[in-house]
Amino acid sequence: MQVDTTNIRIGEQIQYQITVDKAANVQFPKLKLDSLKKVEVVEELKIDTTETKYIKNYILTSFDSGSYVIPKQQVFINNKKYSIDSLLINVATVKVDTLKQKLFPIKAVKKQPIIFDDYKNYVWIALGILALIIAIVLYFVLRNKKENIPIEERIPPYELAMQRLNQLDAKQLYQNDKIKLYYSELTGIVRTYIERELHIPALESTTNELIETITDFNKISTLDLPKETIKNLEGLLKEADLVKFAKSKPVAIEIESHRTDSENIINNLKPKPVAEEDEHVE
């Protein structure tokens, strides 16, 4: 056994070497260190082989000043035990001349640069909260928008017209000599239906303007209204104008005829369902 030195300073290294004669079976020790565990094995090197020797090297060090004993080691050669003497290692501190070597204050901890990964969880949470707020706002905006639509506008045009005609019948206006009000409501039902169903400005148009518009519309669209329907509509509107502006007063049979004409006009203006052609497989 030999070492390159037994006196080191803190942190320096010692090469601890065990050399044995070549034999058939050699087992080097798992190095036992000092009882205080102040000496450490830095590295255990592979076995070197010469013509006559086996050489095993261990690199040792210590980071505490003092004297430490490396105890006896045992080597087995052909299953026979051999002991290696203990070793005293002296570890000295490193002297610092404070007169020549200027001392500096301890440096503060250096701050790491801010990167996205440091805050990505907070970013995702913030985006989630923002998306939730937007969803809630959109929900209330769309709900309020829907609630602001008049109830009548939510009912399909044809169903609303039929409903209002029945309500007009129930009022019995002309039976109570409220003929002007009756014709005003009757033509209002027809005009509203035309405006909603055909998208023609019927409520603000005069009788002549409305009849002219419907006639033109009938020529360029698939409405295909019979001339009789347009004629009945014109007759109804003109009679209503006479009642409202010329104080005309039709009799009950004429009023009931106009009521029937109104329902027929609405039925004729109702869009025809598109018939699906039968598919024939030959």
GIFEN-V637730 format. One record per backbone hydrogen bond with DSSP energy under -1.0 kcal/mol. CO is the residue of the C=O (numbers start at 0). NH is the residue of the N-H. E is the energy in kcal/mol with one decimal. If there is no record, write none. Layout:
CO:NH:E + CO:NH:E
This chain:
1:16:-3.1 + 5:89:-3.3 + 7:91:-3.0 + 8:11:-2.7 + 13:59:-3.0 + 14:3:-1.1 + 15:57:-2.7 + 16:1:-2.4 + 17:55:-2.9 + 19:53:-2.8 + 24:77:-3.9 + 26:75:-2.1 + 33:36:-1.3 + 39:60:-1.9 + 42:58:-2.9 + 47:54:-3.0 + 51:21:-2.6 + 52:49:-2.5 + 53:19:-2.3 + 54:47:-3.3 + 55:17:-2.8 + 56:44:-2.0 + 57:15:-3.2 + 58:41:-2.9 + 58:42:-1.3 + 59:13:-2.6 + 60:39:-3.1 + 61:10:-3.1 + 65:90:-3.6 + 67:88:-3.3 + 69:86:-2.5 + 72:83:-2.9 + 74:81:-2.5 + 75:26:-2.9 + 76:79:-1.3 + 79:76:-2.8 + 81:74:-2.9 + 83:72:-1.2 + 86:69:-3.9 + 88:67:-3.0 + 89:7:-2.7 + 90:65:-2.8 + 91:9:-2.3 + 95:97:-1.1 + 96:100:-3.3 + 114:117:-1.1 + 115:118:-1.6 + 118:122:-2.2 + 119:123:-2.6 + 120:124:-2.1 + 121:125:-2.5 + 122:126:-2.6 + 123:127:-2.3 + 124:128:-2.4 + 125:129:-2.5 + 126:130:-2.6 + 127:131:-2.1 + 128:132:-2.4 + 129:133:-2.5 + 130:134:-2.3 + 131:135:-2.3 + 132:136:-2.6 + 133:137:-2.8 + 134:138:-2.1 + 135:139:-2.1 + 136:140:-2.6 + 137:141:-2.8 + 138:142:-2.2 + 139:143:-2.5 + 140:144:-2.2 + 141:145:-2.1 + 142:146:-2.5 + 143:147:-1.8 + 150:153:-1.1 + 155:159:-2.5 + 156:160:-2.3 + 157:161:-2.4 + 158:162:-2.2 + 159:163:-2.5 + 160:164:-2.1 + 161:165:-2.1 + 162:166:-1.9 + 163:167:-2.2 + 164:168:-2.2 + 165:169:-1.9 + 166:170:-1.0 + 172:177:-2.7 + 173:176:-1.7 + 177:181:-2.0 + 178:182:-2.6 + 179:183:-1.9 + 180:184:-2.3 + 181:185:-2.6 + 182:186:-2.5 + 183:187:-1.5 + 184:188:-2.1 + 185:189:-1.7 + 186:190:-3.0 + 187:191:-2.5 + 188:192:-2.0 + 189:193:-2.4 + 190:194:-2.5 + 191:195:-2.4 + 192:196:-3.1 + 193:197:-2.4 + 199:201:-2.8 + 205:209:-2.6 + 206:210:-2.4 + 207:211:-2.3 + 208:212:-2.3 + 209:213:-2.6 + 210:214:-2.2 + 211:215:-2.2 + 212:216:-2.8 + 213:217:-2.5 + 214:218:-1.2 + 215:219:-1.5 + 225:229:-1.5 + 226:230:-2.4 + 227:231:-2.4 + 228:232:-2.4 + 229:233:-2.4 + 230:234:-2.5 + 231:235:-2.5 + 232:236:-2.5 + 233:237:-2.4 + 234:238:-2.1 + 235:239:-2.2 + 236:240:-2.0 + 237:241:-2.1 + 238:242:-2.2 + 239:243:-2.5 + 240:244:-3.0 + 241:245:-1.6 + 241:247:-2.2 + 250:254:-2.2 + 251:255:-2.7 + 252:256:-1.6 + 253:257:-2.3 + 254:258:-2.1 + 255:259:-2.0 + 256:260:-2.7 + 257:261:-2.2 + 258:262:-1.7 + 259:263:-2.2 + 260:264:-2.7 + 261:265:-2.2 + 262:266:-2.3 + 263:267:-2.6 + 264:268:-1.9
